[in-house]
Structure formats: C-alpha cells, structure tokens
Amino acid sequence: MEKISNIKQLPLKKMVLNINHTVMTIAGANLGGGVKIWDCAKGILDVNMADIDITVYAPASEVKNPILGLGTVVGSGVVDALSGTATFEDVVTGFAAGVLTGTTGSAYHFIKKGEADVKDGTVTANDIFLNMAIDWVQSGDITAVGTITLYYRILAL
C-alpha cells in the first residue's frame, strides 16, 4: 500500500445539503442564530470548500448585510457578527451576504474556501450549522432555501 504523505492525496468527498429551514427568529436587535444543516461524517474532517447557493427570506427588507458563515456550534446571542465566537464560523468564515430584500428573497451564491484547521468529528465537532448575524431591523422568521455543497476529506476515523 502506498503511503500518503500529503492530505491532498486523499479523495475529496462531496456532500450536497438541501436547505429549506427557518434559520432564526429575529426581533429588531443584534442577534446571531443558526440551524443545523449536517450531522457530520464521523472522523477527523478537513472541509476544503463550500458552495453556498441559497435564497434568504426575511419578513421585510433589512438595511444591513447579514453575515453568513458555517460553524460547528449554532450561532446565538446578542451579536451583529459571527467573529466574536470562533466556532460560529470555524468551517467557513463569516462573510457579508448583501442586503436582504424581504419576502421576495435575496439569492446568494458564494464559493468559499474552508478553514485551514481540521474538525474532530469523533468527539466535539459532530454538526455543521448555517449561522447568521446582524443588527436586525425587522421582526419575524429568517428562512433559507437552496443547497450547500461541502467538499471534504476524512483524515482519520
């Protein structure tokens, strides 16, 4: 058997996640929230890339850009960014998604590089969450519909 000396030699796996979830309920204030999108494959994971192709719906138009990210812990708390808690965006770093246009929906398509560190899916990082945060103006449900495709490697079981 040939010895693998570089993780890039390991096969890249693909997981397509169909998203149709209420991500969070907002109430016109700084708030982070999220929804579980994947119960990870068990093992030590290296998420190489995420192709995020979703439409986000809000009760009405927002005046600021929500921050979207993928993390191993659900976003929560009185925050207007995901960067305050590393695990809110430790799979894909949070990024400004563009102003939400409300009930008509705002389509976002981003291809983002995964974080450099690996996730221990055997113990702690068993789940991946779609997280959002902003200083919300409106009140009601924020919903995401579309697909998130993760490209990853399993380094060890």
Chimera marker file (.cmm) of the C-alpha trace (Angstrom):
<marker_set name="trace">
<marker id="1" x="0.000" y="0.000" z="0.000" r="1" g="1" b="0" radius="0.5"/>
<marker id="2" x="1.290" y="3.432" z="-0.951" r="1" g="1" b="0" radius="0.5"/>
<marker id="3" x="1.939" y="5.808" z="1.937" r="1" g="1" b="0" radius="0.5"/>
<marker id="4" x="0.038" y="9.099" z="1.772" r="1" g="1" b="0" radius="0.5"/>
<marker id="5" x="2.369" y="11.953" z="2.615" r="1" g="1" b="0" radius="0.5"/>
<marker id="6" x="0.044" y="14.859" z="1.864" r="1" g="1" b="0" radius="0.5"/>
<marker id="7" x="-3.637" y="15.180" z="2.805" r="1" g="1" b="0" radius="0.5"/>
<marker id="8" x="-4.362" y="16.486" z="-0.688" r="1" g="1" b="0" radius="0.5"/>
<marker id="9" x="-3.713" y="12.943" z="-1.901" r="1" g="1" b="0" radius="0.5"/>
<marker id="10" x="-6.787" y="11.728" z="-0.001" r="1" g="1" b="0" radius="0.5"/>
<marker id="11" x="-10.015" y="11.567" z="-2.009" r="1" g="1" b="0" radius="0.5"/>
<marker id="12" x="-12.245" y="14.633" z="-1.825" r="1" g="1" b="0" radius="0.5"/>
<marker id="13" x="-15.811" y="13.754" z="-0.823" r="1" g="1" b="0" radius="0.5"/>
<marker id="14" x="-18.886" y="15.771" z="-1.723" r="1" g="1" b="0" radius="0.5"/>
<marker id="15" x="-21.983" y="16.295" z="0.430" r="1" g="1" b="0" radius="0.5"/>
<marker id="16" x="-24.949" y="18.148" z="-1.098" r="1" g="1" b="0" radius="0.5"/>
<marker id="17" x="-27.275" y="19.516" z="1.577" r="1" g="1" b="0" radius="0.5"/>
<marker id="18" x="-30.761" y="20.636" z="0.578" r="1" g="1" b="0" radius="0.5"/>
<marker id="19" x="-31.699" y="23.622" z="2.712" r="1" g="1" b="0" radius="0.5"/>
<marker id="20" x="-35.274" y="24.654" z="3.471" r="1" g="1" b="0" radius="0.5"/>
<marker id="21" x="-35.144" y="25.867" z="7.056" r="1" g="1" b="0" radius="0.5"/>
<marker id="22" x="-36.110" y="28.666" z="9.352" r="1" g="1" b="0" radius="0.5"/>
<marker id="23" x="-32.651" y="29.791" z="10.389" r="1" g="1" b="0" radius="0.5"/>
<marker id="24" x="-33.764" y="32.056" z="13.205" r="1" g="1" b="0" radius="0.5"/>
<marker id="25" x="-36.493" y="34.323" z="14.511" r="1" g="1" b="0" radius="0.5"/>
<marker id="26" x="-35.479" y="37.981" z="14.763" r="1" g="1" b="0" radius="0.5"/>
<marker id="27" x="-36.845" y="40.820" z="16.854" r="1" g="1" b="0" radius="0.5"/>
<marker id="28" x="-35.282" y="44.054" z="15.634" r="1" g="1" b="0" radius="0.5"/>
<marker id="29" x="-31.969" y="43.912" z="17.514" r="1" g="1" b="0" radius="0.5"/>
<marker id="30" x="-28.441" y="42.492" z="17.373" r="1" g="1" b="0" radius="0.5"/>
<marker id="31" x="-28.877" y="38.745" z="17.180" r="1" g="1" b="0" radius="0.5"/>
<marker id="32" x="-26.994" y="35.701" z="15.985" r="1" g="1" b="0" radius="0.5"/>
<marker id="33" x="-28.749" y="32.488" z="15.131" r="1" g="1" b="0" radius="0.5"/>
<marker id="34" x="-28.457" y="29.370" z="13.058" r="1" g="1" b="0" radius="0.5"/>
<marker id="35" x="-29.746" y="25.978" z="12.090" r="1" g="1" b="0" radius="0.5"/>
<marker id="36" x="-28.105" y="22.552" z="11.946" r="1" g="1" b="0" radius="0.5"/>
<marker id="37" x="-27.576" y="21.522" z="8.327" r="1" g="1" b="0" radius="0.5"/>
<marker id="38" x="-25.417" y="18.391" z="8.658" r="1" g="1" b="0" radius="0.5"/>
<marker id="39" x="-24.668" y="15.701" z="11.188" r="1" g="1" b="0" radius="0.5"/>
<marker id="40" x="-21.061" y="15.226" z="10.079" r="1" g="1" b="0" radius="0.5"/>
<marker id="41" x="-19.454" y="12.051" z="8.957" r="1" g="1" b="0" radius="0.5"/>
<marker id="42" x="-17.580" y="10.630" z="11.924" r="1" g="1" b="0" radius="0.5"/>
<marker id="43" x="-13.845" y="11.132" z="11.860" r="1" g="1" b="0" radius="0.5"/>
<marker id="44" x="-11.279" y="13.861" z="11.573" r="1" g="1" b="0" radius="0.5"/>
<marker id="45" x="-12.605" y="16.150" z="8.817" r="1" g="1" b="0" radius="0.5"/>
<marker id="46" x="-10.885" y="18.661" z="6.595" r="1" g="1" b="0" radius="0.5"/>
<marker id="47" x="-13.542" y="20.843" z="4.914" r="1" g="1" b="0" radius="0.5"/>
<marker id="48" x="-11.850" y="22.036" z="1.744" r="1" g="1" b="0" radius="0.5"/>
<marker id="49" x="-14.604" y="24.195" z="0.264" r="1" g="1" b="0" radius="0.5"/>
<marker id="50" x="-18.289" y="25.106" z="0.493" r="1" g="1" b="0" radius="0.5"/>
<marker id="51" x="-20.513" y="26.080" z="-2.419" r="1" g="1" b="0" radius="0.5"/>
<marker id="52" x="-23.335" y="28.056" z="-0.809" r="1" g="1" b="0" radius="0.5"/>
<marker id="53" x="-26.269" y="28.635" z="-3.175" r="1" g="1" b="0" radius="0.5"/>
<marker id="54" x="-29.229" y="29.817" z="-1.111" r="1" g="1" b="0" radius="0.5"/>
<marker id="55" x="-32.045" y="32.324" z="-1.123" r="1" g="1" b="0" radius="0.5"/>
<marker id="56" x="-32.720" y="34.015" z="2.203" r="1" g="1" b="0" radius="0.5"/>
<marker id="57" x="-36.178" y="35.344" z="3.038" r="1" g="1" b="0" radius="0.5"/>
<marker id="58" x="-36.920" y="37.989" z="5.672" r="1" g="1" b="0" radius="0.5"/>
<marker id="59" x="-40.246" y="39.412" z="6.885" r="1" g="1" b="0" radius="0.5"/>
<marker id="60" x="-39.350" y="42.719" z="5.167" r="1" g="1" b="0" radius="0.5"/>
<marker id="61" x="-36.275" y="44.377" z="3.736" r="1" g="1" b="0" radius="0.5"/>
<marker id="62" x="-33.261" y="44.842" z="6.001" r="1" g="1" b="0" radius="0.5"/>
<marker id="63" x="-30.958" y="47.837" z="5.655" r="1" g="1" b="0" radius="0.5"/>
<marker id="64" x="-27.732" y="46.000" z="6.504" r="1" g="1" b="0" radius="0.5"/>
<marker id="65" x="-25.956" y="42.960" z="5.109" r="1" g="1" b="0" radius="0.5"/>
<marker id="66" x="-26.330" y="39.818" z="7.213" r="1" g="1" b="0" radius="0.5"/>
<marker id="67" x="-23.149" y="37.901" z="7.973" r="1" g="1" b="0" radius="0.5"/>
<marker id="68" x="-23.384" y="34.233" z="6.919" r="1" g="1" b="0" radius="0.5"/>
<marker id="69" x="-20.994" y="31.505" z="7.986" r="1" g="1" b="0" radius="0.5"/>
<marker id="70" x="-20.703" y="27.796" z="8.662" r="1" g="1" b="0" radius="0.5"/>
<marker id="71" x="-19.660" y="26.641" z="12.104" r="1" g="1" b="0" radius="0.5"/>
<marker id="72" x="-19.559" y="23.673" z="14.452" r="1" g="1" b="0" radius="0.5"/>
<marker id="73" x="-21.723" y="25.478" z="17.050" r="1" g="1" b="0" radius="0.5"/>
<marker id="74" x="-25.086" y="27.156" z="16.436" r="1" g="1" b="0" radius="0.5"/>
<marker id="75" x="-24.897" y="30.958" z="16.345" r="1" g="1" b="0" radius="0.5"/>
<marker id="76" x="-26.577" y="32.634" z="19.286" r="1" g="1" b="0" radius="0.5"/>
<marker id="77" x="-26.610" y="35.680" z="21.493" r="1" g="1" b="0" radius="0.5"/>
<marker id="78" x="-26.629" y="39.433" z="21.176" r="1" g="1" b="0" radius="0.5"/>
<marker id="79" x="-24.121" y="39.743" z="18.329" r="1" g="1" b="0" radius="0.5"/>
<marker id="80" x="-24.074" y="41.524" z="14.981" r="1" g="1" b="0" radius="0.5"/>
<marker id="81" x="-21.203" y="39.425" z="13.594" r="1" g="1" b="0" radius="0.5"/>
<marker id="82" x="-20.099" y="35.808" z="13.876" r="1" g="1" b="0" radius="0.5"/>
<marker id="83" x="-16.467" y="36.605" z="14.591" r="1" g="1" b="0" radius="0.5"/>
<marker id="84" x="-16.929" y="37.026" z="18.344" r="1" g="1" b="0" radius="0.5"/>
<marker id="85" x="-17.204" y="33.258" z="18.846" r="1" g="1" b="0" radius="0.5"/>
<marker id="86" x="-14.781" y="31.232" z="16.734" r="1" g="1" b="0" radius="0.5"/>
<marker id="87" x="-16.989" y="28.130" z="16.478" r="1" g="1" b="0" radius="0.5"/>
<marker id="88" x="-19.837" y="30.122" z="14.845" r="1" g="1" b="0" radius="0.5"/>
<marker id="89" x="-17.673" y="30.268" z="11.694" r="1" g="1" b="0" radius="0.5"/>
<marker id="90" x="-14.918" y="27.673" z="12.071" r="1" g="1" b="0" radius="0.5"/>
<marker id="91" x="-15.927" y="25.720" z="8.944" r="1" g="1" b="0" radius="0.5"/>
<marker id="92" x="-16.363" y="28.723" z="6.611" r="1" g="1" b="0" radius="0.5"/>
<marker id="93" x="-15.536" y="32.221" z="7.859" r="1" g="1" b="0" radius="0.5"/>
<marker id="94" x="-18.494" y="34.579" z="8.006" r="1" g="1" b="0" radius="0.5"/>
<marker id="95" x="-18.989" y="36.911" z="5.056" r="1" g="1" b="0" radius="0.5"/>
<marker id="96" x="-21.331" y="39.803" z="4.264" r="1" g="1" b="0" radius="0.5"/>
<marker id="97" x="-24.078" y="38.396" z="2.085" r="1" g="1" b="0" radius="0.5"/>
<marker id="98" x="-25.739" y="41.501" z="0.672" r="1" g="1" b="0" radius="0.5"/>
<marker id="99" x="-28.855" y="43.373" z="1.732" r="1" g="1" b="0" radius="0.5"/>
<marker id="100" x="-31.971" y="41.231" z="2.285" r="1" g="1" b="0" radius="0.5"/>
<marker id="101" x="-34.879" y="42.305" z="0.101" r="1" g="1" b="0" radius="0.5"/>
<marker id="102" x="-37.536" y="40.735" z="2.297" r="1" g="1" b="0" radius="0.5"/>
<marker id="103" x="-40.313" y="38.386" z="1.287" r="1" g="1" b="0" radius="0.5"/>
<marker id="104" x="-39.193" y="38.280" z="-2.362" r="1" g="1" b="0" radius="0.5"/>
<marker id="105" x="-35.944" y="36.732" z="-1.144" r="1" g="1" b="0" radius="0.5"/>
<marker id="106" x="-32.312" y="37.549" z="-1.754" r="1" g="1" b="0" radius="0.5"/>
<marker id="107" x="-30.297" y="34.995" z="-3.706" r="1" g="1" b="0" radius="0.5"/>
<marker id="108" x="-26.698" y="34.408" z="-2.672" r="1" g="1" b="0" radius="0.5"/>
<marker id="109" x="-24.167" y="32.200" z="-4.398" r="1" g="1" b="0" radius="0.5"/>
<marker id="110" x="-20.729" y="32.033" z="-2.846" r="1" g="1" b="0" radius="0.5"/>
<marker id="111" x="-17.924" y="29.546" z="-3.217" r="1" g="1" b="0" radius="0.5"/>
<marker id="112" x="-15.842" y="29.838" z="-0.076" r="1" g="1" b="0" radius="0.5"/>
<marker id="113" x="-12.623" y="28.137" z="0.938" r="1" g="1" b="0" radius="0.5"/>
<marker id="114" x="-12.859" y="26.070" z="4.096" r="1" g="1" b="0" radius="0.5"/>
<marker id="115" x="-10.894" y="26.938" z="7.212" r="1" g="1" b="0" radius="0.5"/>
<marker id="116" x="-7.365" y="25.563" z="7.431" r="1" g="1" b="0" radius="0.5"/>
<marker id="117" x="-7.842" y="23.584" z="10.642" r="1" g="1" b="0" radius="0.5"/>
<marker id="118" x="-9.389" y="20.135" z="10.802" r="1" g="1" b="0" radius="0.5"/>
<marker id="119" x="-12.512" y="19.242" z="12.780" r="1" g="1" b="0" radius="0.5"/>
<marker id="120" x="-12.652" y="16.315" z="15.174" r="1" g="1" b="0" radius="0.5"/>
<marker id="121" x="-15.991" y="14.800" z="14.227" r="1" g="1" b="0" radius="0.5"/>
<marker id="122" x="-15.404" y="11.894" z="16.582" r="1" g="1" b="0" radius="0.5"/>
<marker id="123" x="-15.897" y="13.933" z="19.740" r="1" g="1" b="0" radius="0.5"/>
<marker id="124" x="-16.896" y="17.589" z="19.538" r="1" g="1" b="0" radius="0.5"/>
<marker id="125" x="-17.439" y="18.944" z="16.028" r="1" g="1" b="0" radius="0.5"/>
<marker id="126" x="-20.174" y="16.475" z="15.079" r="1" g="1" b="0" radius="0.5"/>
<marker id="127" x="-22.508" y="19.018" z="13.457" r="1" g="1" b="0" radius="0.5"/>
<marker id="128" x="-22.319" y="21.872" z="10.984" r="1" g="1" b="0" radius="0.5"/>
<marker id="129" x="-24.603" y="24.893" z="11.285" r="1" g="1" b="0" radius="0.5"/>
<marker id="130" x="-25.604" y="27.653" z="8.870" r="1" g="1" b="0" radius="0.5"/>
<marker id="131" x="-25.241" y="30.759" z="11.041" r="1" g="1" b="0" radius="0.5"/>
<marker id="132" x="-26.286" y="34.388" z="10.533" r="1" g="1" b="0" radius="0.5"/>
<marker id="133" x="-25.911" y="37.599" z="12.496" r="1" g="1" b="0" radius="0.5"/>
<marker id="134" x="-26.706" y="41.274" z="12.010" r="1" g="1" b="0" radius="0.5"/>
<marker id="135" x="-28.234" y="44.238" z="13.787" r="1" g="1" b="0" radius="0.5"/>
<marker id="136" x="-31.718" y="43.304" z="12.537" r="1" g="1" b="0" radius="0.5"/>
<marker id="137" x="-34.337" y="45.990" z="11.888" r="1" g="1" b="0" radius="0.5"/>
<marker id="138" x="-37.361" y="43.757" z="11.269" r="1" g="1" b="0" radius="0.5"/>
<marker id="139" x="-39.069" y="41.075" z="13.364" r="1" g="1" b="0" radius="0.5"/>
<marker id="140" x="-40.090" y="37.576" z="12.290" r="1" g="1" b="0" radius="0.5"/>
<marker id="141" x="-38.576" y="34.460" z="10.736" r="1" g="1" b="0" radius="0.5"/>
<marker id="142" x="-35.461" y="34.325" z="8.565" r="1" g="1" b="0" radius="0.5"/>
<marker id="143" x="-35.657" y="31.380" z="6.171" r="1" g="1" b="0" radius="0.5"/>
<marker id="144" x="-33.026" y="29.878" z="3.853" r="1" g="1" b="0" radius="0.5"/>
<marker id="145" x="-33.815" y="27.731" z="0.797" r="1" g="1" b="0" radius="0.5"/>
<marker id="146" x="-31.327" y="26.173" z="-1.637" r="1" g="1" b="0" radius="0.5"/>
<marker id="147" x="-28.237" y="23.981" z="-1.457" r="1" g="1" b="0" radius="0.5"/>
<marker id="148" x="-24.953" y="23.977" z="0.382" r="1" g="1" b="0" radius="0.5"/>
<marker id="149" x="-22.365" y="21.642" z="-1.077" r="1" g="1" b="0" radius="0.5"/>
<marker id="150" x="-19.427" y="20.713" z="1.140" r="1" g="1" b="0" radius="0.5"/>
<marker id="151" x="-16.209" y="19.263" z="-0.251" r="1" g="1" b="0" radius="0.5"/>
<marker id="152" x="-14.235" y="17.494" z="2.458" r="1" g="1" b="0" radius="0.5"/>
<marker id="153" x="-11.725" y="14.789" z="3.312" r="1" g="1" b="0" radius="0.5"/>
<marker id="154" x="-11.856" y="12.277" z="6.152" r="1" g="1" b="0" radius="0.5"/>
<marker id="155" x="-8.358" y="12.174" z="7.590" r="1" g="1" b="0" radius="0.5"/>
<marker id="156" x="-8.960" y="9.501" z="10.239" r="1" g="1" b="0" radius="0.5"/>
<marker id="157" x="-11.827" y="7.520" z="11.712" r="1" g="1" b="0" radius="0.5"/>
<link id1="1" id2="2" r="1" g="1" b="0" radius="0.2"/>
<link id1="2" id2="3" r="1" g="1" b="0" radius="0.2"/>
<link id1="3" id2="4" r="1" g="1" b="0" radius="0.2"/>
<link id1="4" id2="5" r="1" g="1" b="0" radius="0.2"/>
<link id1="5" id2="6" r="1" g="1" b="0" radius="0.2"/>
<link id1="6" id2="7" r="1" g="1" b="0" radius="0.2"/>
<link id1="7" id2="8" r="1" g="1" b="0" radius="0.2"/>
<link id1="8" id2="9" r="1" g="1" b="0" radius="0.2"/>
<link id1="9" id2="10" r="1" g="1" b="0" radius="0.2"/>
<link id1="10" id2="11" r="1" g="1" b="0" radius="0.2"/>
<link id1="11" id2="12" r="1" g="1" b="0" radius="0.2"/>
<link id1="12" id2="13" r="1" g="1" b="0" radius="0.2"/>
<link id1="13" id2="14" r="1" g="1" b="0" radius="0.2"/>
<link id1="14" id2="15" r="1" g="1" b="0" radius="0.2"/>
<link id1="15" id2="16" r="1" g="1" b="0" radius="0.2"/>
<link id1="16" id2="17" r="1" g="1" b="0" radius="0.2"/>
<link id1="17" id2="18" r="1" g="1" b="0" radius="0.2"/>
<link id1="18" id2="19" r="1" g="1" b="0" radius="0.2"/>
<link id1="19" id2="20" r="1" g="1" b="0" radius="0.2"/>
<link id1="20" id2="21" r="1" g="1" b="0" radius="0.2"/>
<link id1="21" id2="22" r="1" g="1" b="0" radius="0.2"/>
<link id1="22" id2="23" r="1" g="1" b="0" radius="0.2"/>
<link id1="23" id2="24" r="1" g="1" b="0" radius="0.2"/>
<link id1="24" id2="25" r="1" g="1" b="0" radius="0.2"/>
<link id1="25" id2="26" r="1" g="1" b="0" radius="0.2"/>
<link id1="26" id2="27" r="1" g="1" b="0" radius="0.2"/>
<link id1="27" id2="28" r="1" g="1" b="0" radius="0.2"/>
<link id1="28" id2="29" r="1" g="1" b="0" radius="0.2"/>
<link id1="29" id2="30" r="1" g="1" b="0" radius="0.2"/>
<link id1="30" id2="31" r="1" g="1" b="0" radius="0.2"/>
<link id1="31" id2="32" r="1" g="1" b="0" radius="0.2"/>
<link id1="32" id2="33" r="1" g="1" b="0" radius="0.2"/>
<link id1="33" id2="34" r="1" g="1" b="0" radius="0.2"/>
<link id1="34" id2="35" r="1" g="1" b="0" radius="0.2"/>
<link id1="35" id2="36" r="1" g="1" b="0" radius="0.2"/>
<link id1="36" id2="37" r="1" g="1" b="0" radius="0.2"/>
<link id1="37" id2="38" r="1" g="1" b="0" radius="0.2"/>
<link id1="38" id2="39" r="1" g="1" b="0" radius="0.2"/>
<link id1="39" id2="40" r="1" g="1" b="0" radius="0.2"/>
<link id1="40" id2="41" r="1" g="1" b="0" radius="0.2"/>
<link id1="41" id2="42" r="1" g="1" b="0" radius="0.2"/>
<link id1="42" id2="43" r="1" g="1" b="0" radius="0.2"/>
<link id1="43" id2="44" r="1" g="1" b="0" radius="0.2"/>
<link id1="44" id2="45" r="1" g="1" b="0" radius="0.2"/>
<link id1="45" id2="46" r="1" g="1" b="0" radius="0.2"/>
<link id1="46" id2="47" r="1" g="1" b="0" radius="0.2"/>
<link id1="47" id2="48" r="1" g="1" b="0" radius="0.2"/>
<link id1="48" id2="49" r="1" g="1" b="0" radius="0.2"/>
<link id1="49" id2="50" r="1" g="1" b="0" radius="0.2"/>
<link id1="50" id2="51" r="1" g="1" b="0" radius="0.2"/>
<link id1="51" id2="52" r="1" g="1" b="0" radius="0.2"/>
<link id1="52" id2="53" r="1" g="1" b="0" radius="0.2"/>
<link id1="53" id2="54" r="1" g="1" b="0" radius="0.2"/>
<link id1="54" id2="55" r="1" g="1" b="0" radius="0.2"/>
<link id1="55" id2="56" r="1" g="1" b="0" radius="0.2"/>
<link id1="56" id2="57" r="1" g="1" b="0" radius="0.2"/>
<link id1="57" id2="58" r="1" g="1" b="0" radius="0.2"/>
<link id1="58" id2="59" r="1" g="1" b="0" radius="0.2"/>
<link id1="59" id2="60" r="1" g="1" b="0" radius="0.2"/>
<link id1="60" id2="61" r="1" g="1" b="0" radius="0.2"/>
<link id1="61" id2="62" r="1" g="1" b="0" radius="0.2"/>
<link id1="62" id2="63" r="1" g="1" b="0" radius="0.2"/>
<link id1="63" id2="64" r="1" g="1" b="0" radius="0.2"/>
<link id1="64" id2="65" r="1" g="1" b="0" radius="0.2"/>
<link id1="65" id2="66" r="1" g="1" b="0" radius="0.2"/>
<link id1="66" id2="67" r="1" g="1" b="0" radius="0.2"/>
<link id1="67" id2="68" r="1" g="1" b="0" radius="0.2"/>
<link id1="68" id2="69" r="1" g="1" b="0" radius="0.2"/>
<link id1="69" id2="70" r="1" g="1" b="0" radius="0.2"/>
<link id1="70" id2="71" r="1" g="1" b="0" radius="0.2"/>
<link id1="71" id2="72" r="1" g="1" b="0" radius="0.2"/>
<link id1="72" id2="73" r="1" g="1" b="0" radius="0.2"/>
<link id1="73" id2="74" r="1" g="1" b="0" radius="0.2"/>
<link id1="74" id2="75" r="1" g="1" b="0" radius="0.2"/>
<link id1="75" id2="76" r="1" g="1" b="0" radius="0.2"/>
<link id1="76" id2="77" r="1" g="1" b="0" radius="0.2"/>
<link id1="77" id2="78" r="1" g="1" b="0" radius="0.2"/>
<link id1="78" id2="79" r="1" g="1" b="0" radius="0.2"/>
<link id1="79" id2="80" r="1" g="1" b="0" radius="0.2"/>
<link id1="80" id2="81" r="1" g="1" b="0" radius="0.2"/>
<link id1="81" id2="82" r="1" g="1" b="0" radius="0.2"/>
<link id1="82" id2="83" r="1" g="1" b="0" radius="0.2"/>
<link id1="83" id2="84" r="1" g="1" b="0" radius="0.2"/>
<link id1="84" id2="85" r="1" g="1" b="0" radius="0.2"/>
<link id1="85" id2="86" r="1" g="1" b="0" radius="0.2"/>
<link id1="86" id2="87" r="1" g="1" b="0" radius="0.2"/>
<link id1="87" id2="88" r="1" g="1" b="0" radius="0.2"/>
<link id1="88" id2="89" r="1" g="1" b="0" radius="0.2"/>
<link id1="89" id2="90" r="1" g="1" b="0" radius="0.2"/>
<link id1="90" id2="91" r="1" g="1" b="0" radius="0.2"/>
<link id1="91" id2="92" r="1" g="1" b="0" radius="0.2"/>
<link id1="92" id2="93" r="1" g="1" b="0" radius="0.2"/>
<link id1="93" id2="94" r="1" g="1" b="0" radius="0.2"/>
<link id1="94" id2="95" r="1" g="1" b="0" radius="0.2"/>
<link id1="95" id2="96" r="1" g="1" b="0" radius="0.2"/>
<link id1="96" id2="97" r="1" g="1" b="0" radius="0.2"/>
<link id1="97" id2="98" r="1" g="1" b="0" radius="0.2"/>
<link id1="98" id2="99" r="1" g="1" b="0" radius="0.2"/>
<link id1="99" id2="100" r="1" g="1" b="0" radius="0.2"/>
<link id1="100" id2="101" r="1" g="1" b="0" radius="0.2"/>
<link id1="101" id2="102" r="1" g="1" b="0" radius="0.2"/>
<link id1="102" id2="103" r="1" g="1" b="0" radius="0.2"/>
<link id1="103" id2="104" r="1" g="1" b="0" radius="0.2"/>
<link id1="104" id2="105" r="1" g="1" b="0" radius="0.2"/>
<link id1="105" id2="106" r="1" g="1" b="0" radius="0.2"/>
<link id1="106" id2="107" r="1" g="1" b="0" radius="0.2"/>
<link id1="107" id2="108" r="1" g="1" b="0" radius="0.2"/>
<link id1="108" id2="109" r="1" g="1" b="0" radius="0.2"/>
<link id1="109" id2="110" r="1" g="1" b="0" radius="0.2"/>
<link id1="110" id2="111" r="1" g="1" b="0" radius="0.2"/>
<link id1="111" id2="112" r="1" g="1" b="0" radius="0.2"/>
<link id1="112" id2="113" r="1" g="1" b="0" radius="0.2"/>
<link id1="113" id2="114" r="1" g="1" b="0" radius="0.2"/>
<link id1="114" id2="115" r="1" g="1" b="0" radius="0.2"/>
<link id1="115" id2="116" r="1" g="1" b="0" radius="0.2"/>
<link id1="116" id2="117" r="1" g="1" b="0" radius="0.2"/>
<link id1="117" id2="118" r="1" g="1" b="0" radius="0.2"/>
<link id1="118" id2="119" r="1" g="1" b="0" radius="0.2"/>
<link id1="119" id2="120" r="1" g="1" b="0" radius="0.2"/>
<link id1="120" id2="121" r="1" g="1" b="0" radius="0.2"/>
<link id1="121" id2="122" r="1" g="1" b="0" radius="0.2"/>
<link id1="122" id2="123" r="1" g="1" b="0" radius="0.2"/>
<link id1="123" id2="124" r="1" g="1" b="0" radius="0.2"/>
<link id1="124" id2="125" r="1" g="1" b="0" radius="0.2"/>
<link id1="125" id2="126" r="1" g="1" b="0" radius="0.2"/>
<link id1="126" id2="127" r="1" g="1" b="0" radius="0.2"/>
<link id1="127" id2="128" r="1" g="1" b="0" radius="0.2"/>
<link id1="128" id2="129" r="1" g="1" b="0" radius="0.2"/>
<link id1="129" id2="130" r="1" g="1" b="0" radius="0.2"/>
<link id1="130" id2="131" r="1" g="1" b="0" radius="0.2"/>
<link id1="131" id2="132" r="1" g="1" b="0" radius="0.2"/>
<link id1="132" id2="133" r="1" g="1" b="0" radius="0.2"/>
<link id1="133" id2="134" r="1" g="1" b="0" radius="0.2"/>
<link id1="134" id2="135" r="1" g="1" b="0" radius="0.2"/>
<link id1="135" id2="136" r="1" g="1" b="0" radius="0.2"/>
<link id1="136" id2="137" r="1" g="1" b="0" radius="0.2"/>
<link id1="137" id2="138" r="1" g="1" b="0" radius="0.2"/>
<link id1="138" id2="139" r="1" g="1" b="0" radius="0.2"/>
<link id1="139" id2="140" r="1" g="1" b="0" radius="0.2"/>
<link id1="140" id2="141" r="1" g="1" b="0" radius="0.2"/>
<link id1="141" id2="142" r="1" g="1" b="0" radius="0.2"/>
<link id1="142" id2="143" r="1" g="1" b="0" radius="0.2"/>
<link id1="143" id2="144" r="1" g="1" b="0" radius="0.2"/>
<link id1="144" id2="145" r="1" g="1" b="0" radius="0.2"/>
<link id1="145" id2="146" r="1" g="1" b="0" radius="0.2"/>
<link id1="146" id2="147" r="1" g="1" b="0" radius="0.2"/>
<link id1="147" id2="148" r="1" g="1" b="0" radius="0.2"/>
<link id1="148" id2="149" r="1" g="1" b="0" radius="0.2"/>
<link id1="149" id2="150" r="1" g="1" b="0" radius="0.2"/>
<link id1="150" id2="151" r="1" g="1" b="0" radius="0.2"/>
<link id1="151" id2="152" r="1" g="1" b="0" radius="0.2"/>
<link id1="152" id2="153" r="1" g="1" b="0" radius="0.2"/>
<link id1="153" id2="154" r="1" g="1" b="0" radius="0.2"/>
<link id1="154" id2="155" r="1" g="1" b="0" radius="0.2"/>
<link id1="155" id2="156" r="1" g="1" b="0" radius="0.2"/>
<link id1="156" id2="157" r="1" g="1" b="0" radius="0.2"/>
</marker_set>
